[in-house]
Each structure stands twice: as C-alpha cells, then as structure tokens.
Amino acid sequence: MSNTLLIYSTTDGHTKKISLKMQAVIEQQGHTVTLLPVEEVTTDTLASHDAIVIGASIRYGKHQKVVSHFIEQHKAQLESKPSAFYTVNLVARKPEKCQPDTNPYIIKFLTQLEWKPSLQGVFAGKLNYQQYGPIDRNMIRFIMWMTKGPTDPKTNMEFTDWASVDQFALAVCDMK
C-alpha cells in the first residue's frame, strides 16, 4: 500500500471536490492519502510520499501560475517517483476534448513544462454563473456562447464524469 500525496489548485472549489472524491476512492483501496492545496506543499512533504498527484483547474485557458511554478520548482522530485496530473476545465465537456491526448490545455501545459507524469487525466468542470462575479460571469458566458455551451445566467451545472474520476483514482493506485 502506498502513501499518496494529492495536491490541488482550485479556482471555484470544484477541483477540490474532485480531489476529495479521488481521496475516498484511493483510501477505499487501502492506501493512505494526504490532501493539500498546492500552496501548502513543501519539499519535505513531497519526500515523505510514495506517489504524487496534482490536480489543477483552468480559468481563461490557463492553469494558475502557482501550479506551473510548483512543478518547475519540484520537477526533479516529481520525476523521481510515480506522479499523476489532471486538469479540470469546461472544454472537457465535449467528448472530443476530454482525453489527455485531445485536450488542448493539458497538452500545452505539460509540453511547456517538459514534464511527463506517469498518469494524465482530464475532467470537465462545473459551470455556476451565480457564483462568479460580474466580470467573470460575462466573460465566461461569452466563452460559452463562442463554444456553443450554456449561456443562461442561472446555469449551475456539473459536467464532471464521476465514473471517469473513479477510474483515474483507481489507476493512481496502480502507478509504479
């Protein structure tokens, strides 16, 4: 049984929700999981775990800078043990953009970092216009209009395929 570090970076809380689901699945398999926001992870924390999983959300086509800085700073440690990365974004609601080899955000992000985690995942996020401030609400509605997504300002919809999250978490358990 491994000791897994599950790191997340979230904008509106949905990536944390996905991470909590993964934690439950991994722990059901008998593994120990430590769940932390990226800002709280230290070199010692990384060293004390057998496997590392990083999950990060997208806003306006980019992951938060704290995630890329973290990976750049700790790349050698991440490459020294089994590691996984998953991204959470609304473009993944489309069947043709929900896999690591078809999702433009994960492809660009990992290419820029020159990092190849053992396991990669892509999950569709949540759209909740009422949670956003006026600028974000209007910008996201515009992006949704351009990509033929929901634009009703009352929309509160999870696009996440939870069975896919479960499968990814099980695959984390098998990383070597």
LOFIMI-89981 format. One line per field, with one value per atom (N, C-alpha, C): atom name; z, x negated, y negated. Coordinates in steps of 0.2 Angstrom, whole numbers, plus 5000, padded with zeros to 4 digits. Each point is the difference from the previous one (the first is absolute). Last residue first. Example, Ala and Ser with C-alpha at 12.3 -4.5 7.8 and 13.67 -1.06 7.14 Angstrom:
% LOFIMI-89981
atom: c(N  CA  C  N  CA  C)
w: c(5035  5001  5003  5000  5000  5000)
u: c(4936  4996  5004  4998  5004  4996)
v: c(5011  4994  4995  5028  4994  4994)
% end
This chain:
% LOFIMI-89981
atom: c(N  CA  C  N  CA  C  N  CA  C  N  CA  C  N  CA  C  N  CA  C  N  CA  C  N  CA  C  N  CA  C  N  CA  C  N  CA  C  N  CA  C  N  CA  C  N  CA  C  N  CA  C  N  CA  C  N  CA  C  N  CA  C  N  CA  C  N  CA  C  N  CA  C  N  CA  C  N  CA  C  N  CA  C  N  CA  C  N  CA  C  N  CA  C  N  CA  C  N  CA  C  N  CA  C  N  CA  C  N  CA  C  N  CA  C  N  CA  C  N  CA  C  N  CA  C  N  CA  C  N  CA  C  N  CA  C  N  CA  C  N  CA  C  N  CA  C  N  CA  C  N  CA  C  N  CA  C  N  CA  C  N  CA  C  N  CA  C  N  CA  C  N  CA  C  N  CA  C  N  CA  C  N  CA  C  N  CA  C  N  CA  C  N  CA  C  N  CA  C  N  CA  C  N  CA  C  N  CA  C  N  CA  C  N  CA  C  N  CA  C  N  CA  C  N  CA  C  N  CA  C  N  CA  C  N  CA  C  N  CA  C  N  CA  C  N  CA  C  N  CA  C  N  CA  C  N  CA  C  N  CA  C  N  CA  C  N  CA  C  N  CA  C  N  CA  C  N  CA  C  N  CA  C  N  CA  C  N  CA  C  N  CA  C  N  CA  C  N  CA  C  N  CA  C  N  CA  C  N  CA  C  N  CA  C  N  CA  C  N  CA  C  N  CA  C  N  CA  C  N  CA  C  N  CA  C  N  CA  C  N  CA  C  N  CA  C  N  CA  C  N  CA  C  N  CA  C  N  CA  C  N  CA  C  N  CA  C  N  CA  C  N  CA  C  N  CA  C  N  CA  C  N  CA  C  N  CA  C  N  CA  C  N  CA  C  N  CA  C  N  CA  C  N  CA  C  N  CA  C  N  CA  C  N  CA  C  N  CA  C  N  CA  C  N  CA  C  N  CA  C  N  CA  C  N  CA  C  N  CA  C  N  CA  C  N  CA  C  N  CA  C  N  CA  C  N  CA  C  N  CA  C  N  CA  C  N  CA  C  N  CA  C  N  CA  C  N  CA  C  N  CA  C  N  CA  C  N  CA  C  N  CA  C  N  CA  C  N  CA  C  N  CA  C  N  CA  C  N  CA  C  N  CA  C  N  CA  C  N  CA  C  N  CA  C  N  CA  C  N  CA  C  N  CA  C  N  CA  C  N  CA  C  N  CA  C  N  CA  C  N  CA  C  N  CA  C  N  CA  C  N  CA  C  N  CA  C  N  CA  C  N  CA  C  N  CA  C  N  CA  C  N  CA  C  N  CA  C  N  CA  C  N  CA  C  N  CA  C  N  CA  C  N  CA  C  N  CA  C  N  CA  C  N  CA  C)
w: c(4947  5003  4997  5003  4997  5004  5004  4996  4998  5011  5005  4997  4987  5004  5005  4986  4997  5004  5008  5000  4997  4999  5006  5001  4980  5001  5007  4995  4997  5000  5010  5004  4996  4989  5006  5004  4982  4998  5005  5005  4999  4997  5003  5006  5000  4984  4999  5006  4997  5002  4999  4997  4994  5002  5013  5001  4993  5006  4997  5001  5002  5005  4999  4988  4999  5006  4994  5006  5000  4982  5007  5006  4974  5005  5006  4981  5001  5005  4991  5003  5001  4980  5007  5003  4978  5000  5006  4995  5000  5000  5001  4995  4999  5018  4994  4994  5021  4999  4994  5006  4998  4999  5009  4993  4997  5023  4995  4993  5016  4999  4996  5005  4996  4999  5014  4993  4996  5023  4997  4993  5012  4998  4997  5008  4995  4997  5019  4994  4994  5020  5000  4993  5008  4997  5002  5005  5005  4997  4987  5006  5005  4980  4999  5006  4996  5004  5000  4989  4998  5005  5000  5002  4998  4989  5006  5002  4986  4999  5007  4995  5003  4998  4995  4998  5002  5005  4999  4999  5002  4998  4999  5010  4999  4999  5003  4999  4998  4995  5006  4998  4989  4998  5006  4992  5005  4998  4991  4998  5006  4997  5006  4999  4983  5002  5006  4992  4995  5002  5013  5001  4995  4998  5006  5001  4980  5000  5007  4998  4995  5001  5012  5003  4996  4991  5006  5004  4980  4999  5006  4996  5003  4999  4992  4996  5003  5010  4993  4996  5022  5000  4994  5002  5001  5000  4995  5007  5001  4979  5004  5007  4984  4996  5003  5010  4999  4997  5014  4993  4999  5020  4999  4994  5006  5001  5000  5000  4993  5000  5021  4997  4993  5020  4996  4996  5017  5000  4996  5002  4999  5000  5010  4997  4999  5005  5000  4996  5014  4996  5000  5007  5001  4995  5013  4996  5001  5004  5002  4996  4996  5003  5003  4989  4995  5003  5013  4997  4995  5011  5004  4997  4987  5001  5005  4996  4994  5002  5012  5003  4995  4995  5006  5002  4982  4998  5006  5004  4997  4997  5012  5004  4996  4988  5004  5005  4987  4996  5004  5012  4998  4995  5007  5006  4998  4985  4999  5006  4990  5004  5000  4979  5006  5005  4976  5004  5007  4984  4996  5003  5011  4994  4996  5021  4999  4995  5011  4995  5001  5018  4996  4995  5013  4999  4996  5015  4996  5000  5006  5000  4995  5015  4995  5000  5008  5001  4994  5017  4993  5001  5018  4995  4993  5022  4997  4994  5014  5005  4997  4989  5001  5004  4995  4994  5002  5017  4999  4994  5004  5005  4999  4988  4997  5005  5001  5000  4997  5000  4999  5000  5001  5006  5000  4981  5004  5007  4985  4998  5004  5011  4995  4998  5010  5002  4994  5011  4996  5002  5003  5003  4995  5004  4996  5004  5000  5004  4995  4994  5000  5004  4995  5005  5000  4986  4998  5005  5003  5000  4998  4999  5007  5000  4980  5001  5007  4994  4996  5001  5011  5002  4997  4992  5006  5003  4981  4998  5007  5002  4997  4999  5006  5006  4997  4984  5004  5006  4986  4997  5004  5008  5001  4996  4998  5007  5001  4980  5000  5007  4998  4997  5000  5008  5005  4997  4989  5003  5005  4991  4999  5003  5005  4998  4999  5003  4999  4997  5014  4996  5000  5007  5000  4995  5014  4995  5001  5007  5001  4994  5012  4994  5002  5008  5003  4994  4998  5000  5004  5000  5000  5000)
u: c(4983  4994  4994  5030  4994  4994  5024  4995  4994  5017  4998  4995  5010  4995  4997  5019  4993  4995  5021  4998  4993  5010  4998  4998  5010  4993  4997  5022  4995  4993  5018  4999  4994  5008  4996  4998  5015  4993  4995  5023  4997  4993  5013  4997  4997  5003  5002  4996  5008  4995  5003  5010  4999  4995  5018  4994  5000  5014  4999  4993  5018  4995  5000  5011  4997  4995  5013  5002  4997  4996  4997  5002  4999  5005  4997  4989  4999  5005  4988  5005  4999  4986  5002  5006  4985  5007  5002  4981  4998  5007  5000  4995  4999  5013  5004  4995  4990  5005  5004  4985  4996  5005  5010  4998  4996  5006  5006  4998  4984  5001  5006  4995  4995  5001  5015  5000  4995  4999  5006  5001  4981  5000  5006  5002  4995  4999  5014  5003  4995  4997  5001  5002  5005  4995  5002  5014  4994  4995  5020  5002  4994  4998  5000  5001  4991  5005  4999  4990  5002  5005  4980  5006  5001  4983  5001  5007  4985  5005  5001  4978  5007  5003  4976  5004  5007  4973  5008  5002  4976  5003  5008  4975  5007  5003  4977  5001  5007  4988  5002  5002  4985  5004  5002  4990  5001  5005  4991  4996  5000  5013  4996  4995  5015  4996  4995  5015  4995  4995  5020  4994  4994  5019  4997  4995  5013  4996  4996  5015  4995  4995  5020  4995  4994  5018  4997  4994  5014  4995  4996  5012  5001  4995  4999  5005  5001  4987  4997  5005  5006  4994  4997  5026  4995  4993  5023  5000  4994  5010  4995  4999  5016  4994  4994  5023  4997  4993  5009  5001  4997  4998  5007  5001  4980  5000  5007  4995  4999  5001  4999  5006  5000  4982  5002  5007  4978  5007  5002  4978  5003  5007  4978  5007  5002  4977  5003  5006  4980  5006  5002  4978  5004  5005  4979  5006  5004  4974  5005  5006  4982  4996  5005  5006  4998  4996  5008  5006  4998  4982  5004  5006  4988  4996  5003  5011  5001  4995  5007  4999  5000  5002  4996  4998  5015  4994  4995  5022  4998  4993  5011  4999  4997  5007  4994  4998  5020  4994  4993  5020  5000  4993  5007  4998  4998  5012  4992  4997  5024  4997  4993  5012  5000  4997  5014  4993  5001  5018  4995  4993  5019  4998  4995  5002  5004  4997  4998  4999  5004  4990  5005  4998  4988  5000  5006  4986  5006  5000  4981  5002  5006  4986  5005  5001  4981  5002  5005  4987  5003  5003  4988  4998  5002  4994  5005  4998  4987  5003  5006  4988  4995  5003  5012  5000  4995  5003  5006  4999  4982  5001  5006  4997  4996  5000  5022  4993  4996  5027  4995  4993  5021  4998  4995  5011  4996  4997  5015  4993  4996  5020  4999  4993  5008  4997  5001  5004  5003  4998  4992  5000  5002  5003  5000  4999  4997  5000  5000  5010  4994  5001  5016  4995  4994  5021  4995  4995  5015  5004  4996  4991  5000  5004  5000  4993  5000  5020  4999  4993  5005  5004  4999  4989  4997  5004  5008  4994  4998  5016  5003  4995  4993  5003  5003  4992  4995  5002  5016  4997  4995  5007  5006  4998  4986  4999  5005  5001  4994  4999  5017  5002  4994  5000  5002  5001  4994  5006  5002  4978  5002  5007  4978  5007  5002  4980  5000  5007  4986  5005  5000  4988  4999  5006  4993  5005  5000  4984  5001  5004  4996  5001  5001  4990  5002  5000  5004  4995  5003  5000  5004  4996)
v: c(4986  5003  4996  5000  4997  5003  5005  5005  4997  4987  5006  5004  4983  4997  5006  5005  5000  4997  4998  5007  5001  4979  5002  5007  4994  4996  5002  5007  5004  4997  4988  5006  5005  4980  4998  5007  5003  4998  4998  5002  5007  5000  4980  5002  5007  4979  5007  5003  4974  5005  5007  4977  5004  5006  4983  5003  5005  4976  5006  5003  4978  5003  5008  4975  5007  5001  4980  5004  5007  4983  4998  5004  5009  4997  4998  5011  4993  4997  5025  4996  4993  5010  5003  4996  4998  5003  5004  4985  5007  5004  4976  5002  5007  4993  4998  5002  5002  5005  4999  4983  5006  5006  4981  4998  5006  5001  5001  4998  4997  5007  5001  4978  5003  5007  4989  4998  5003  5004  5003  4998  4991  5007  5003  4978  5000  5008  4995  4998  5001  5017  4993  4998  5025  4996  4992  5019  5000  4995  5005  4996  5000  5013  4993  4996  5024  4998  4992  5025  4993  4998  5020  4998  4992  5020  4997  4998  5020  4994  4998  5014  5000  4994  5016  4994  5001  5011  5001  4993  5017  4994  5000  5013  5001  4993  5003  5007  5001  4976  5004  5007  4981  5006  5004  4973  5005  5006  4977  5006  5005  4979  5001  5006  4992  4995  5001  5017  4999  4994  5005  5005  4999  4986  4999  5005  5001  4994  5000  5017  5001  4994  4999  5005  5001  4987  4997  5004  5007  4995  4997  5025  4993  4995  5023  4996  4993  5019  4999  4995  5006  4997  4999  5001  5004  4997  4990  5003  5005  4988  4996  5002  5008  5000  4996  5002  5007  5000  4979  5002  5007  4987  5002  5003  4989  5008  5002  4977  5003  5007  4988  5001  5002  5007  4994  5001  5011  4999  4994  5019  4993  5000  5016  5000  4993  5018  4993  5000  5017  4999  4993  5018  4994  5000  5016  5000  4993  4997  5005  5000  4986  5005  5005  4979  5005  5006  4982  5003  5005  4988  5004  5003  4985  5005  5005  4980  5004  5007  4978  5007  5005  4977  5000  5007  4996  4998  5001  5003  5006  4998  4983  5006  5006  4981  4998  5006  5002  5000  4999  4997  5007  5001  4978  5003  5008  4985  5000  5004  5007  4995  5000  5008  5002  4995  4995  5001  5003  4992  5004  5002  4988  4996  5004  5012  4994  4996  5027  4995  4994  5020  4997  4995  5022  4993  4998  5022  4998  4992  5022  4992  4999  5021  4998  4993  5020  4993  4999  5021  4998  4993  5010  5004  4998  4984  5004  5004  4984  5004  5005  4981  5006  5005  4980  5004  5006  4985  5003  5005  4986  5005  5004  4981  5005  5006  4986  4998  5006  4989  5005  4998  4986  5003  5006  4988  4995  5003  5013  4999  4995  5013  4995  4999  5024  4993  4996  5027  4995  4993  5027  4993  4996  5028  4994  4994  5029  4994  4994  5025  4996  4994  5018  5002  4996  4999  5005  5002  4982  5006  5006  4978  5003  5006  4989  5003  5003  4989  5006  5003  4979  5006  5006  4981  5002  5006  4989  5005  5002  4985  5006  5005  4978  5004  5006  4986  5003  5004  4988  5006  5003  4980  5005  5006  4982  5003  5005  4988  5004  5003  4984  5007  5004  4977  5005  5007  4978  4999  5006  4999  4993  4999  5018  4999  4992  5021  4993  4999  5022  4996  4993  5026  4993  4997  5024  4997  4993  5022  4993  4998  5026  4995  4993  5025  4994  4995  5028  4994  4994  5029  4994  4994)
% end
